[in-house]
Amino acid sequence: MKAVVMAGGEGSRLRPLTINRPKPMVPLADRQVLGHIVELLKLHGITEIVMTVQYLANIIQDVFGDGSAYGVHITYSVEERPLGTAGSVKNAAHLLDEPFLVVSGDALTDVNLTELIAYHQAKKALATLTLKHVPNPLEYGVIITDDNGCIQQFVEKPSWGEVFSDTVNTGIYVLDPQVLEYVETGRVVDWSQDVFPAMLQRDQPLYGYVTSGYWTDIGTIEAYQRATSDYLSGKVLLPRRGTNLGGEVWSDGEVEIAPDAQLHGPVFLGQGVKIKGGVMIYGPTVIRDYTIIDTGAHIDRSIIWRNSYIGERAELLGAIVTRQCNIKSRALLYEGTVIGDQTVIGSGAVIQPDVRIWPSKEIDEGATVSTSLIWGSQGRRVLFGRYGITGLVNVDITPEFCAKLGAAFGGTLPRGSTVLINRDAHYSPRMLKRAIVSGLPSSGANVLDSRSLPIPVARFLVRALGAAAGVHVRLSPFDSRVVDIKFFDKNGLDLDTTAERKIESIFFREDYRRVYLDEIGRITYVSAGDDRYIESFLSALSQQALAAIANDFNIVVDYANADSSGVLPAILRRLQCDVVELNANLDEARLFQTTQQFDDGMEQLCAIVPVLHAEFGVRIDPGGEKIFIVDDRGRLLNGLQLLATLTELAMRCYGPCKVAVPVTAPRVFEAIAARHGGTIVRTKTAASALMTTASQDPSYALLGDAAGNLIMPSFNPVADGLFATVKLMELLALQNIKLSDVVDSLPPYHVAQTKVSCRWEHKGKVMRMLNERFADRLLEQIDGIKIDLGEQWVLILPDPEGPFFHVMSEGTSDDQARDLIDEYAAIVTSLQ
């Protein structure tokens, strides 16, 4: 017997699950719903299938093909427009010349089809309908039969006053081809509303077969969740895919489960799923292929489709997450939440119960969403953040994303421009850099590949080689799963906001410039770029200091297994100083270190330096931009101490010079400048603001911040840890002084800081109210709101990327600074 599977359903009540797929193709545990129907047919020896398709028909045809991969033979009957349940079968009448089975492709059932067919044949019926007793028949067609099973009455979707039975029509029929005579060709016709009532009026033999098997229509989100739970709990007698790992945890292929993860079945894990440490999963839960559940996440009674990412300590409580979604750390999804394909839920965001979010949206970090997001412009429209373009590898930032990004960036430059592109040594940036390289020439931009060099060297080469712009791809120093893509202008500085917005505009409009064949950009490689950097580097140093360094100077350098180990050693050899090298081998597996690993490394450096009687020890960050210094006594200098020490040294060596520091720095810098008649200039907090200031005025002796970014514009107006290291040697040699003595001579200062959470929509109001409240006590308004308290001050600075404020203070003592923080953090909280 042939089976007609009705698979043309749109599933409007299941949206957003069915925005990008027809209702029968919605995944249910280990297969699509339609796949379960095919398995049921095979179970009863039915392998000849006619599939009626209409909505997104190509998706079904692409997946199931001719059916050979599934052990069946499928013929398709395509409706140009919806024809109803009976009209769709009539459209395939030329394929049906004997009794046939009709089954809906969007229900989950294990009905005994063999018994149904035998019942139909025994009754010699023209039509046999499969019936089922249900607790709530209001959403179905109620059917009344006599004692012999002969159908007496139809009531389609009755009110409670019309409910005369709890026996409903399941949409599974065995029909004689004669029944199709009741269906007019090309018209919208329904079995329950049109055909069967007409047959009943003519006393045609219609019978009802009451099944004891499982059946549910997957017409709503709630029904879909219930069907998934029932399937995982073993209530549906259909073939299961995969193996039982124990405790009703099923896996379909290789999976990775951390030893300390806790899985309480029933749970289904697809091929390639990764469950990280500390994860807790409570069934019934489905996690489909290649999805990653990161450290400490909590999943309870949820359904997660393939290729999604659930971040650290995120919580899903009865939620549905569809394909290629990114649920970031600490996000909370409550009961009934449905997240559409390719949606990003920001860190700490809260999605309230029963909220549905349509595909391709982005929810801001810390946002609370209490109403559904359907159509509109809530999707991501900003690419750039504090560190360039940042995202999870192969989740946020994929090779196809990077190819488009390269084309968009090239489109902002004149045809024939050259873009220098660089990366760190890790394999993730290598992959993504190659994708960017593929996009740039398509827009008419030439690519100059410097392979893998420290960031300050790449910035230098952009300017030195006359490139129009630069790109650097690196592993994030804060998270090994994240990459940053940094863009430079022709001077090697970070792009300004205007240039970033141009890239975003082209990227989101997909208005890429595609040049003609002979205008496609060329790809070449930088030759001896590090040599060019080194020569310019050495020419910027004091010849007097070089002699002192060569005579008697020894340091300890920790290269952090990064690219600096290929450049700085050559410089130090040329200077003829004694160097003890740590972690000097390039090792992509060690480019990222946890906070504990970093602290252990610095502790080791602190122990080594005094033992070797070194002038100082330095760790250069993996990008080569920042340095971390240990003095000759083995004391680790914090960022402010290092900046203050260099300021003191610079003013001792150069006299009343000019130094720039962020608005967040304490007044110790003004105290140092007062000693020497120097000048302190305050800038915005971002490192890019310091670099812009340096490029605009190279007369600055030094610019820097508390994070270890140090800029000496006499050589390179960018943060350069390599040059800062040697410059510190130069300044100490010129003064013939120990680093520890300079540190001890610094004036005391007392600072504190904290973060205060604030929803995005309240930030503007809080800033306005702070301005009004402290209007008569405001200091220079460079960045944030700085409040003058005489010898003390407080700075309230809204974070540009997160839902919080930074509150910083300087007091007359450490306790006073902390008291100020507590006081003004409470004020910020009260104004929300």
C-alpha positions in Angstrom: 0.0 0.0 0.0 1.1 3.5 -0.8 1.1 6.3 1.8 0.3 9.9 1.1 2.2 12.1 3.6 0.7 15.6 3.8 3.8 17.8 4.3 2.7 21.2 3.1 1.9 22.8 6.5 3.2 26.3 7.2 2.8 26.0 11.0 2.0 29.6 11.7 1.2 28.8 15.4 4.7 27.4 15.8 6.5 30.6 14.8 9.3 31.4 15.1 10.2 27.7 14.8 8.7 27.7 11.3 10.0 31.0 9.9 12.8 29.2 8.0 11.4 25.7 7.6 8.0 24.0 7.0 6.2 22.6 10.0 7.0 19.0 9.2 10.8 19.8 9.2 10.8 21.0 12.8 13.3 18.9 14.7 11.8 16.7 17.4 14.6 15.1 19.5 16.6 12.9 17.1 14.8 13.5 13.8 12.5 16.0 12.1 8.8 15.4 12.7 8.5 14.2 9.2 11.4 11.8 9.7 9.4 10.1 12.5 6.5 9.6 10.1 8.8 8.0 7.6 10.2 5.7 10.3 6.6 4.7 11.3 5.7 3.9 7.7 8.8 1.7 7.3 8.1 0.0 10.6 4.8 -1.3 9.0 6.3 -2.2 5.7 5.1 0.9 3.7 8.0 2.1 1.6 6.1 3.7 -1.4 5.4 7.3 -0.3 3.8 10.2 -2.1 4.7 13.5 -0.3 2.5 16.5 -0.9 4.5 19.7 -0.4 3.8 23.4 -0.7 5.4 25.8 1.9 9.2 25.9 1.5 8.9 22.6 -0.4 12.5 22.7 -1.5 13.7 22.2 2.0 11.8 18.9 2.3 13.0 17.8 -1.2 16.6 18.7 -0.4 16.7 16.7 2.8 14.7 13.6 1.8 15.4 13.5 -1.9 14.1 10.3 -3.5 14.0 8.6 -0.1 16.7 6.1 -0.9 18.9 7.3 2.0 15.9 6.5 4.3 15.1 3.1 2.9 11.9 4.3 1.1 10.9 5.6 -2.3 9.4 9.1 -2.3 7.5 10.9 -5.1 6.6 14.5 -4.7 3.4 16.3 -5.5 4.0 20.0 -5.4 1.1 22.5 -4.8 1.5 25.9 -6.4 -0.9 27.2 -3.8 -2.5 25.7 -0.7 -5.3 23.3 -1.6 -6.4 22.1 1.8 -6.0 18.6 3.2 -8.1 16.9 0.6 -7.2 19.2 -2.3 -3.5 18.4 -1.8 -4.2 14.6 -2.1 -6.4 15.2 -5.1 -3.4 16.9 -6.7 -1.6 13.6 -6.5 -4.6 11.5 -7.8 -2.6 10.3 -10.9 -0.3 8.4 -8.5 -3.1 6.6 -6.6 -4.8 3.7 -8.3 -5.5 1.5 -5.3 -6.4 2.0 -1.6 -3.9 4.2 0.1 -3.0 5.6 3.5 -3.1 9.3 4.3 -1.0 10.6 7.2 -0.2 14.1 8.4 3.5 14.9 8.2 3.4 17.2 11.2 2.1 14.9 14.0 3.9 12.6 16.3 2.4 9.1 16.5 3.1 5.4 16.8 -0.4 4.3 15.6 -0.4 0.6 14.6 -0.8 1.1 10.8 -0.9 -2.7 10.2 -4.0 -3.0 12.4 -5.6 0.1 10.8 -5.2 -1.3 7.3 -6.5 -4.7 8.4 -9.5 -3.0 10.1 -10.3 -1.0 6.9 -10.2 -4.2 4.8 -12.3 -6.1 7.2 -15.0 -3.4 7.2 -14.9 -3.0 3.4 -15.0 0.7 4.0 -14.4 3.5 1.5 -12.8 5.5 4.2 -11.4 4.6 7.6 -10.5 7.3 10.0 -8.1 6.8 12.9 -9.6 8.1 16.1 -8.2 8.9 19.5 -9.6 9.6 22.9 -8.2 12.9 24.2 -8.8 14.9 27.4 -9.5 18.2 25.6 -11.2 17.8 22.2 -11.9 21.5 21.6 -9.1 21.9 19.1 -10.0 18.8 17.0 -12.8 17.4 15.0 -15.1 15.3 17.3 -16.5 12.1 15.8 -19.3 9.9 17.1 -19.5 6.3 16.0 -21.9 3.4 16.6 -21.1 0.2 18.3 -19.8 -1.3 15.0 -17.4 1.6 14.4 -19.6 3.2 11.7 -19.3 7.0 11.9 -22.5 8.8 12.7 -21.6 12.5 13.2 -18.8 15.0 12.7 -18.4 18.2 14.8 -15.3 20.2 13.6 -13.6 22.1 16.5 -16.6 22.2 18.8 -17.4 24.5 21.7 -17.9 22.8 25.1 -21.7 22.8 24.5 -21.1 20.8 21.3 -18.7 18.2 22.8 -20.7 15.0 22.7 -17.6 12.8 22.7 -13.9 12.8 23.5 -13.1 10.9 20.4 -11.3 13.0 17.8 -10.0 12.7 14.3 -6.2 12.2 14.1 -5.9 13.0 10.4 -4.7 9.4 9.6 -6.9 7.7 7.0 -7.1 4.7 4.8 -9.0 5.6 1.6 -10.3 4.0 -1.5 -9.5 6.0 -4.7 -13.2 6.5 -5.2 -13.2 9.0 -2.3 -11.3 11.4 -4.5 -14.4 11.8 -6.7 -15.7 14.0 -3.8 -12.8 16.4 -4.3 -12.9 19.1 -7.0 -9.6 19.5 -8.8 -7.8 22.7 -8.1 -10.1 23.8 -5.3 -9.4 24.2 -1.6 -11.0 21.2 0.0 -10.8 19.7 3.5 -11.4 16.1 4.5 -13.1 16.8 7.8 -15.1 19.9 6.8 -16.1 18.9 3.2 -15.4 15.4 2.0 -16.4 13.2 4.9 -19.6 15.1 5.8 -20.6 14.8 2.1 -19.9 11.1 2.1 -21.9 10.7 5.4 -24.9 12.4 3.8 -24.8 9.8 1.0 -24.5 6.9 3.4 -21.1 5.9 2.2 -19.3 3.4 4.4 -17.2 5.5 6.7 -15.6 3.8 9.7 -13.6 4.9 12.7 -10.6 2.9 14.1 -10.0 3.9 17.7 -6.2 3.6 18.4 -4.7 3.1 21.8 -1.3 4.2 20.4 0.4 7.6 21.0 -0.8 10.5 18.9 -0.4 14.3 19.2 -0.7 17.1 16.8 2.3 19.4 17.0 0.4 22.6 16.3 1.6 24.9 19.1 4.8 25.6 21.0 3.3 23.9 24.1 2.4 20.8 22.1 5.9 20.7 20.6 7.5 20.7 24.0 5.0 18.1 25.3 5.7 15.8 22.3 9.4 16.1 22.8 9.1 15.2 26.5 6.9 12.3 25.7 9.3 11.0 23.1 12.3 11.3 25.4 10.3 9.6 28.2 9.7 6.5 26.0 5.9 7.0 25.6 6.2 6.9 21.8 7.1 3.5 20.4 9.3 4.5 17.5 12.9 3.6 16.6 15.4 5.7 18.6 18.6 7.0 17.2 21.9 6.7 19.1 22.9 4.8 22.2 21.9 5.0 25.8 24.9 6.1 27.8 23.1 5.3 31.0 20.6 7.2 33.1 18.5 7.7 30.0 21.1 10.0 28.5 21.2 9.2 24.7 23.8 10.3 22.3 23.8 10.1 18.5 27.5 9.9 17.7 30.6 11.2 19.5 30.0 13.7 22.3 32.3 15.3 24.8 31.1 15.4 28.4 33.2 16.9 31.2 33.8 14.6 34.2 32.1 17.0 36.6 29.1 17.7 34.4 25.8 16.4 35.7 23.2 15.0 33.3 19.8 13.8 34.7 17.8 12.0 32.0 16.0 11.8 29.8 18.4 13.8 27.7 19.3 13.5 24.0 22.7 14.7 22.7 23.4 15.0 19.0 26.6 14.4 17.1 29.5 16.5 18.2 27.9 18.1 21.3 30.3 19.4 23.9 29.3 19.6 27.6 31.8 21.6 29.6 32.8 21.5 33.3 30.2 22.2 36.0 27.3 22.0 33.6 24.0 20.8 35.0 21.3 19.4 32.7 17.9 18.2 33.8 15.6 16.3 31.4 13.6 16.1 29.4 16.2 18.1 27.4 17.3 17.9 23.8 20.7 19.3 22.6 21.2 18.8 18.9 24.3 18.4 16.8 27.5 20.5 17.3 26.0 22.6 20.1 28.3 23.7 22.9 27.2 24.0 26.5 29.9 26.0 28.2 31.2 25.9 31.8 28.7 26.1 34.6 25.6 26.5 32.4 22.3 25.2 33.8 19.8 23.6 31.3 16.4 22.4 32.6 13.6 20.9 30.4 14.9 22.8 27.3 15.3 22.2 23.6 18.4 23.4 21.8 18.9 22.9 18.1 22.1 22.4 16.2 25.2 24.7 16.0 24.2 26.8 19.0 26.3 28.1 21.8 25.2 28.3 25.5 27.6 30.5 27.4 29.2 30.2 30.8 26.6 30.1 33.7 23.7 30.8 31.4 20.4 29.3 32.5 17.7 27.9 30.3 14.5 27.0 32.2 12.0 25.3 29.9 13.2 27.3 26.8 13.6 26.6 23.1 16.7 27.8 21.3 16.8 27.2 17.6 19.6 27.0 15.1 22.9 28.9 15.2 22.0 30.9 18.3 24.5 32.4 20.7 23.3 32.6 24.3 26.1 34.4 26.0 27.3 34.1 29.6 24.9 34.5 32.5 21.9 35.0 30.2 18.6 33.8 31.7 15.8 32.3 29.6 12.6 31.6 31.5 9.8 29.1 30.9 8.2 29.2 27.4 10.9 31.4 25.8 11.5 30.7 22.1 14.7 32.1 20.4 14.6 32.2 16.6 17.5 31.2 14.3 20.8 33.1 14.4 19.8 35.2 17.4 22.4 36.6 19.9 21.3 37.0 23.5 23.9 39.3 25.3 25.6 38.5 28.5 23.4 38.8 31.5 20.3 39.4 29.5 17.0 38.2 30.9 14.2 36.8 28.6 11.0 36.7 30.5 8.5 33.8 30.3 6.7 33.1 27.0 8.6 35.7 25.1 9.3 34.8 21.5 12.1 36.3 19.6 12.1 36.1 15.8 15.3 35.1 13.9 18.4 37.3 13.5 17.9 39.6 16.4 20.5 40.7 18.9 19.6 41.4 22.6 21.9 43.8 24.3 24.0 42.8 27.3 22.1 43.0 30.5 18.8 43.8 28.8 15.5 42.5 30.1 13.0 41.5 27.4 9.4 41.1 28.5 7.6 41.3 25.2 8.1 39.3 22.0 10.3 40.7 19.3 8.8 40.0 15.9 9.7 41.9 12.7 11.7 45.1 12.7 15.1 46.5 13.3 16.0 44.9 16.6 18.8 43.0 14.8 22.4 43.8 15.2 23.4 47.0 13.5 26.8 47.6 15.2 29.9 45.6 14.6 32.6 47.6 16.4 33.3 47.6 20.1 36.1 48.6 22.4 38.5 46.0 20.9 37.5 46.2 17.3 35.1 43.5 16.2 34.9 40.8 18.8 33.1 37.5 19.0 33.2 33.8 19.6 35.2 31.8 17.0 32.9 30.0 14.6 29.8 31.3 16.4 29.8 35.1 16.1 32.8 35.3 13.8 32.9 32.7 11.1 34.9 32.5 7.9 32.0 33.6 5.8 31.4 36.5 8.1 35.1 37.5 7.7 35.0 37.2 3.9 32.1 39.7 3.8 33.8 41.9 6.4 36.9 42.1 4.2 34.8 43.0 1.2 33.0 45.7 3.2 36.3 47.2 4.5 37.8 47.2 1.0 34.7 49.0 -0.3 35.4 52.0 2.0 38.9 52.5 0.4 39.8 53.7 -3.1 40.3 51.0 -5.7 43.9 49.9 -5.8 44.5 50.7 -2.2 46.8 48.4 -0.2 45.7 46.9 3.1 48.4 45.3 5.4 47.0 42.3 7.2 48.5 40.6 10.3 47.6 38.0 12.9 48.9 36.4 16.0 50.3 32.8 16.1 47.1 31.0 17.1 45.3 28.8 14.5 41.9 30.6 15.0 43.1 34.0 13.8 45.0 32.2 11.0 41.8 30.8 9.7 39.8 34.0 9.9 42.6 36.1 8.5 42.6 34.0 5.4 38.9 34.6 5.0 39.4 38.4 5.3 42.2 38.1 2.7 39.7 36.5 0.3 37.2 39.3 0.7 39.5 42.3 0.3 40.7 41.7 -3.3 37.0 41.3 -4.5 36.5 45.0 -3.7 39.6 46.0 -5.6 42.0 46.3 -2.6 45.5 44.8 -2.7 46.6 42.7 0.3 50.0 43.0 1.9 50.4 40.0 4.2 52.8 40.4 7.1 52.0 36.9 8.4 52.4 37.0 12.2 54.0 40.0 14.0 53.4 41.9 17.2 50.7 44.4 16.9 53.0 47.5 17.3 55.2 46.2 14.5 52.1 45.8 12.3 51.0 49.3 13.1 54.5 50.6 12.3 54.6 48.8 9.0 51.2 50.2 7.9 52.7 53.7 8.1 56.2 52.8 6.9 55.1 50.9 3.8 52.5 53.4 2.8 49.5 51.1 3.2 46.0 52.7 3.2 44.9 50.7 6.2 45.7 47.6 8.3 43.9 44.7 9.9 45.1 42.5 12.8 43.3 39.3 13.9 44.2 38.0 17.4 43.0 35.7 20.1 41.4 37.7 22.8 43.6 38.1 25.8 40.5 37.8 28.0 38.9 34.6 26.6 40.4 31.8 24.5 37.1 31.2 22.7 37.0 34.8 21.4 38.9 36.6 18.6 39.3 40.4 18.1 39.6 41.9 14.6 41.3 45.3 14.9 41.4 47.8 12.0 44.0 50.5 11.5 44.1 53.7 9.4 47.0 54.7 7.2 48.9 55.9 10.3 48.5 52.6 12.1 46.0 54.0 14.5 42.6 52.5 15.4 39.9 53.5 12.9 37.8 56.5 14.0 34.0 56.1 14.5 33.2 57.5 11.1 35.3 54.9 9.3 33.8 52.1 11.5 30.3 53.3 10.6 31.1 53.2 6.9 32.2 49.5 7.2 29.0 48.7 9.2 26.8 50.4 6.6 28.2 48.4 3.7 28.3 45.2 5.7 24.6 45.3 6.9 23.3 46.6 3.5 25.5 43.9 1.8 26.3 46.6 -0.7 29.7 45.2 -1.5 31.8 46.7 -4.3 32.6 43.9 -6.8 35.3 45.0 -9.3 35.8 43.7 -12.8 38.2 40.9 -13.5 41.3 43.1 -14.2 40.7 45.2 -11.1 40.7 42.4 -8.6 43.3 43.1 -5.9 46.6 41.2 -5.7 48.0 39.4 -2.6 51.7 39.8 -1.8 53.8 39.2 1.3 55.9 41.7 3.4 59.6 41.1 3.1 61.9 41.8 6.0 59.3 43.9 7.8 60.7 43.2 11.2 64.2 44.4 10.1 62.7 47.7 9.0 61.0 48.1 12.4 64.3 47.2 14.2 66.4 49.8 12.4 63.9 52.6 13.0 63.5 51.4 16.6 67.3 51.6 17.3 67.6 55.0 15.6 65.1 56.5 18.1 67.2 55.6 21.1 69.8 57.8 22.9 73.3 56.9 21.8 74.6 58.0 25.2 72.2 55.5 26.9 73.1 52.7 24.5 76.7 52.8 25.6 75.6 52.5 29.3 73.3 49.6 28.5 76.0 47.7 26.7 78.5 48.1 29.5 76.4 46.8 32.4 72.7 46.1 32.1 70.8 42.9 32.7 67.1 42.2 32.6 64.7 39.2 32.7 62.1 39.1 29.8 59.0 36.9 29.7 57.8 36.7 26.1 54.6 34.9 26.9 55.3 32.4 24.1 54.1 35.1 21.6 55.3 36.9 18.5 57.5 39.4 20.5 60.0 36.5 20.9 60.8 36.9 17.2 61.6 40.6 17.3 62.8 41.9 20.7 65.7 39.4 21.1 67.3 40.7 18.0 67.1 44.2 19.4 68.5 43.2 22.8 71.4 41.4 21.1 72.2 44.6 19.2 72.2 46.5 22.5 74.6 43.9 24.0 72.8 43.7 27.3 72.5 40.5 29.3 69.1 38.9 29.1 67.5 35.9 30.8 64.6 34.8 28.6 61.4 33.1 29.8 58.7 31.5 27.6 60.7 32.5 24.5 59.4 29.7 22.3 56.4 30.6 20.1 53.6 28.3 21.3 50.0 28.9 20.0 48.6 26.7 22.7 49.9 29.1 25.4 49.0 32.4 23.9 45.9 32.7 26.2 46.4 32.2 29.9 43.9 32.2 32.7 44.2 34.8 35.5 45.7 32.2 37.7 48.3 31.2 35.1 49.2 34.8 34.6 49.5 35.4 38.3 51.7 32.3 38.7 53.9 33.6 35.9 54.3 37.0 37.5 55.1 35.4 40.8 57.8 33.4 39.2 59.2 36.6 37.6 59.2 38.3 41.0 61.2 35.5 42.4 63.8 35.3 39.6 64.6 39.0 39.2 66.3 39.7 42.6 68.1 36.4 42.6 69.8 37.3 39.3 70.4 40.9 40.4 68.6 42.1 37.3 67.7 45.8 36.8 64.1 44.7 36.3 61.9 42.0 34.9 59.3 42.5 32.2 56.4 40.4 30.8 55.3 41.5 27.4 51.6 40.7 26.7 50.9 38.4 23.7 50.0 41.3 21.4 53.2 43.2 22.2 51.4 46.3 23.3 51.4 46.2 27.1 54.2 45.4 29.6 54.1 44.3 33.2 57.2 45.3 35.2 58.9 43.8 38.3 61.5 46.1 39.9 65.0 45.0 41.1 63.7 44.1 44.5 61.1 41.7 43.0 58.1 43.9 43.5 55.4 43.8 40.9 54.4 47.3 39.8 50.7 47.9 39.1 49.8 49.9 36.0 49.6 53.2 37.8 52.9 52.7 39.6 54.6 51.9 36.3 53.1 55.0 34.5 54.0 57.2 37.4 57.6 55.8 37.5 58.1 56.4 33.8 56.7 59.9 34.2 59.2 60.7 37.0 62.0 59.2 34.9 61.0 61.1 31.8 60.9 64.4 33.6 64.2 63.8 35.4 65.8 63.1 32.0 64.1 65.6 29.7 63.2 68.4 32.2 59.8 70.1 32.0 58.2 67.8 29.4 54.6 67.0 28.6 52.9 63.7 29.6 49.3 62.6 28.9 47.3 60.3 31.2 43.6 59.3 31.3 41.0 61.3 33.3 40.9 58.2 35.6 44.5 58.6 36.8 45.1 60.1 40.3 46.6 63.5 41.0 50.0 62.0 41.7 50.9 62.9 38.1 50.3 66.6 38.7 52.5 66.3 41.9 55.3 64.7 39.9 55.0 67.4 37.2 55.1 70.1 39.8 58.5 68.8 41.0 60.0 69.3 37.6 58.0 72.1 36.0 56.3 69.6 33.6 52.8 69.4 32.2 50.1 66.8 32.6 47.4 66.6 30.0 44.2 64.5 30.6 42.6 62.4 27.9 39.7 60.0 27.5 40.1 56.6 29.0 40.3 54.5 25.8 43.9 53.6 24.6 42.8 54.7 21.1 42.3 58.2 22.5 45.9 58.3 23.8 47.2 57.1 20.4 45.2 59.7 18.6 46.6 62.4 20.9 50.2 61.1 20.4 49.8 61.2 16.6 48.5 64.7 16.7 51.3 66.1 18.9 54.6 64.1 18.8 56.1 66.5 21.4 54.7 64.4 24.2 57.5 62.6 26.1 55.1 59.9 27.3 51.4 58.8 27.1 50.0 55.9 29.0 47.3 54.3 31.1 46.9 52.0 34.1 46.5 48.9 31.9 50.2 48.9 30.8 49.7 50.7 27.5 52.7 53.0 27.0 53.3 55.4 24.1 56.5 57.2 23.1 55.7 59.3 20.1 59.3 60.0 19.3 59.3 56.6 17.7 55.8 55.2 17.2 52.6 57.0 18.2 51.0 53.7 19.4 51.2 51.4 22.4 54.4 49.5 21.9 55.6 47.2 24.7 58.8 46.4 23.0 59.9 50.0 22.7 58.6 50.8 26.2 60.8 48.0 27.6 64.0 49.4 26.0 63.0 53.0 26.8 62.8 52.1 30.4 66.3 50.7 30.2 67.4 53.9 28.5 65.9 56.2 31.2 67.4 54.1 34.0 70.8 54.1 32.3 70.7 57.9 31.7 69.9 58.5 35.4 72.2 55.7 36.6 69.5 54.8 39.1 67.8 51.6 40.3 64.1 51.2 39.4 63.2 50.5 43.0 64.6 53.9 44.1 62.4 55.7 41.6 59.4 53.8 42.7 60.1 54.6 46.4 60.4 58.3 45.5 56.8 58.6 44.1 54.3 60.7 46.1 51.6 58.5 47.8 48.1 58.2 46.3 44.9 56.4 47.3 42.4 55.2 44.7 39.5 52.8 44.5 36.9 51.7 42.0 33.9 49.5 41.5 31.1 48.7 39.0 27.4 49.4 39.4 24.9 47.6 37.3 22.4 49.8 35.3 20.0 48.8 32.6 20.8 50.3 29.2 17.6 52.3 29.1 18.4 54.0 32.4 21.9 55.1 31.6 21.0 58.4 29.9 18.6 59.3 32.7 21.3 58.6 35.4 23.9 60.8 33.6 21.4 63.7 33.2 20.4 63.5 36.9 24.1 63.3 38.0 24.9 66.4 35.9 22.0 68.3 37.5 22.8 67.2 41.0 26.5 68.0 40.9 26.5 70.9 38.5 28.4 73.2 40.8 31.1 70.6 41.6 32.0 69.2 38.2 35.6 69.1 37.1 36.8 68.9 33.5 34.2 66.9 31.5 36.5 64.8 29.3 35.0 61.4 29.9 32.1 60.7 32.2 31.2 62.9 35.2 34.1 63.9 37.5 33.0 65.5 40.8 35.4 67.8 42.7 35.6 67.1 46.4 38.5 69.3 47.2 41.5 67.0 47.9 39.4 64.1 46.7 37.3 63.4 43.5 34.9 60.8 42.2 34.5 59.8 38.5 31.3 58.2 37.3 31.9 56.7 33.8 29.2 54.7 31.8 30.6 51.6 30.2 30.3 51.8 26.4 29.6 48.1 26.0 28.0 46.8 29.2 25.0 47.7 31.3 26.9 49.3 34.1 28.8 52.3 35.4 32.4 52.5 36.6 32.8 54.5 39.8 36.3 55.6 40.6 37.6 57.8 43.4 40.8 59.3 44.9 40.8 59.9 48.6 43.2 61.1 51.3 43.5 57.5 52.4 42.6 54.0 51.2 39.7 53.9 53.6 38.4 57.3 52.5 38.7 56.3 48.8 36.6 53.1 49.5 34.0 55.2 51.5 33.6 57.5 48.5 33.1 54.5 46.2 30.4 53.1 48.5 28.7 56.5 48.8 28.5 57.3 45.1 27.8 53.7 44.0 24.7 54.0 46.2 23.8 57.3 44.5 24.0 55.8 41.0 21.8 52.9 42.2 19.2 55.2 43.7 18.9 57.3 40.5 17.9 54.3 38.3 
